[in-house]
Amino acid sequence: MSKPTLTQLALAAVAQRVGVPAESDSPEANYLAEQARGLPTTPDALADLARQIARKPSADDVSLVRLATTWKLSLAETLSLALVAAIERDLLAGRAIAYAQTPVGGSRPTLGLLAESFGRLDATKLLNPVQLASSPAFVSGALTLHNDGAPLPERPVSLSLPLCLALSGEETNWPGGVIDHPDAQLPLPESVLAQCRQQAAALSRETASVLVLRSAALDETRAAATAIARALGKRPFIAETIATPGLAAWLLLRDLIPVFILEPGPGETKQVPSIPLYDGPVLVAAGIDGTLDAPGRQLTHWSLPLPNLAERETLWRQALPHGTAAAELSRSHRLSTARISQLGKLAHHRAHLDGRTTPDASTVRAVSRSGEGAGLESLAQLIADPIPDDALVLSPELRAELEGLLSRCHHRDGLTSNLGAASATRYTAGVRALFVGPSGTGKTLAACWLATRLGLPLYRVDLANINSKYIGETEKNLARLLARAERTEAVLLFDEADSLFGKRTDVRESNDRFANAQTNYLLQRIETFDSIAILTSNSRARFDNAFSRRLDLIVEFPQPAPAERRALWQAHLGDAHSLTMQELNLLAGQCDFPGGQIRNVVLTAAVAARGNGQIIDFGKLVHALQAEYRKASRPIPPALSLSRIPAKT
C-alpha cells in the first residue's frame, strides 16, 4: 500500500467515527470505507501514523504540514484543514461527508463532526466544539464558521478558495489585492535600493513590526515595498481593500509580505489592519499627510527621498535609452522617480504620433507642459498656452524681479550646497512667490510666462472645488492637490489667494475656530511644499503676517506708466492697424488702463474691423474705449472723445 496522505487519514477518522460498513449499497459509504481500508483502527495508532506522515510529508501534504508546524497546530486542527480542503477539490468527498452527518446533512463538515472525529486522536483530552472553535486555525480565519443562527456543533466549516488552492501548491490572488511582480516596478535609484536593503535587514530582526513608506507617488512606495520584500526573500501582496480572515495562512504559504494602501488626510488617523496570527513585517504605502496607528506593534516611518542630480540623469537614460537629453532634463527638472518614468513613456508616445522614433528634450517639455498624467484636473485648471517673452510687457525693474524668480526656480535644487549649517537646516526646495497688484496688471500672465520658461505645467487652483462646507474636507482637498503637484513638479497658481491664505480671526463662534485651523494647516503645508507656488492678490494687507516670512519673493505689479502702456498697445495691436505714433502716444498718455483692459479694447476693436473687412483704426479703438470705460463706470478722458477725432479724407 502506498503511503497515505493526511486527507486520507482525515476521511478514515470520519469513517471510523460514524462506523460505515465494509460493503454497502451507498457509494458514499463505500468511498469512506475505501479510505479507511488498511489503516489503523484505534485512535492512538491513527494519530501515530499522522505524526509520522507530518515528519516526512508527501508532495500533497507539504504546504499543510508547513502551516501546521509554523503555527504549532494540533492534530485535530491539521486534519480539519485537510478534510475541509478536500471537500473543495473532490465532489465524492463532499457527498461522503453529507452521508456521514445525516440527518444534519450538508457537504461541508460541521464543527461537531470535526470535533468528534479528530478530538479523540489526542490521548490527553477529548476535544469539544467550543475548544476547536477557539483554536488558532479558526482564530486566524483559515477555517470559517457559517450559519450563525445554528447550534455550534451543527455549524458548517469552510476555508477560502485562495487558501484551498495554496494548500495544493497552486498560485492565485487573494480578493481585494494583488501580488506585485518585480518586473513591473519602477526602476528605483541605487541609493533608494540600498536603503530598502537596510530597512529589510532591520525588519528581519523584529517581529510584528510595521514600516510606513511615505511618498507623494504611490508607484514609488509600491516599488520600494517590492524591493524590501525581495531583500527578505519574499514578494509583496498589495492589499487594496481590507479583507483579512484567513489571510495570514495564505501569506505564509505563498511567502508574501502584506502591503496596505492607507492614505489618511490632514489631521486624520487611520489604523493599520491587524492580521490574526501573522507575526511577520507589515508594510504600509502612505501619502505625506495624516497619522497611522498600529496598537501593540512597533511602527516606524521612512519618507522616500527625491533622486539627486546624478540619479535623475540615470533615470532619464533609462526612460529615454536612445536619446541625448538625459543630462539637460536632469538639471532642469526636479522630478520624482515615478514622474520621470511616466514622462518618458508619454514622450515616446508623442514622438511616435509625430512620426519620430526618438523623443528629445523639447518633446518631454511639451508633454510636461500639457499636464498629461498629472492627475490634477479635478482640483485645478490647466493653463497650457505658452507665453513668449515679447507677450509680457513690463518695466525693466519688474522684469528683473521676475528674472530673479526664474533663476531661483532653476537653482532651487542644491541651493544650500557649500552654505552654512543654518542655511541648510529645514531647507525645502519649494519656491513660493506672491504677486500683488491691481487687476489686469499682468500677474496671471507673468505666472504663465514663468511656467513656459521652466517647461512645467501651470494649474490655476479652482477654489470652488477646493473649498468644502464639511469640516476637514478643504484640508484634504488641498493635501491631495499639493501632493500631486509635488509629484509632477507642477506650478500652482492661486488666484485671489487671500481667500485661502487670509488673516486668522478672533474666535467668536465655532466656524471661526475651524477657519483658523484651515489657515494654520495651509501656512504649515505651504512651507514644506516642494514645487512652485504662485499666489496673486489685489492687496498685500489681506494676508496673515505669519505668511509673509514663508514667501521667497513678493512682487509688486503697479499700474503701468505711459511708456509701458505704449508698449502694451503695440504688443496687443501687432501690425494690423493704421494708428500713427502720435495716436499711440495719445492713447498711452491719456488712457490709464492696465494690460488686461487694453486687451479687451483691442479685441472689441478687432471685431468691429473684421465685420467691415477693415483694419483697426483710431476711431474703432476710441469706440471700444468708450465701452470699456462704461464697464468701469468711469468717464472717458476728453482728449479721447469721438468729437475730438478729426475726419479722415
Secondary structure, DSSP 8 states (H G I E B T S, - for coil): -----HHHHHHHHHHHHHT--SS-S-HHHHHHHHHHTTS--SHHHHHHHHHHHHHS--TTTHHHHHHHHHHT--HHHHHHHHHHHHHHH-HHHHHHHHHHTTTT--SS-BHHHHHHHHGGG-TT----HHHHHTSHHHHTTSSEE--TTS-GGG-BEE--HHHHHHHTT-----TTEEE--GGGS----HHHHHHHHHHHHHHHT-SSEEEEEE-S-HHHHHHHHHHHHHHTT-EEEEESS---TTHHHHHHHHTEEEEEE----TT-EEE----TT--S-EEEEE-SSSEEE-TTSEEEEEE-----HHHHHHHHHHHSTT-S-HHHHHHH----HHHHHHHHHHHHHHHHHTT-SS--HHHHHHHHHHTTT---TTTEEEE-----GGG----HHHHHHHHHHHHHHHT-TTTTTTS-HHHHTT----EEEEEE-STTSSHHHHHHHHHHHHT--EEEE-HHHH--SSTTHHHHHHHHHHHHHHHHT-EEEETTTHHHHB-----SSHHHHHHHHHHHHHHHHHHS--SEEEEEES-GGGB-HHHHTT-SEEEE-----HHHHHHHHHHHHTTSB---HHHHHHHHHH----HHHHHHHHHHHHHHHHHTT--B-HHHHHHHHHHHHHHTT----GGG-GGGS----
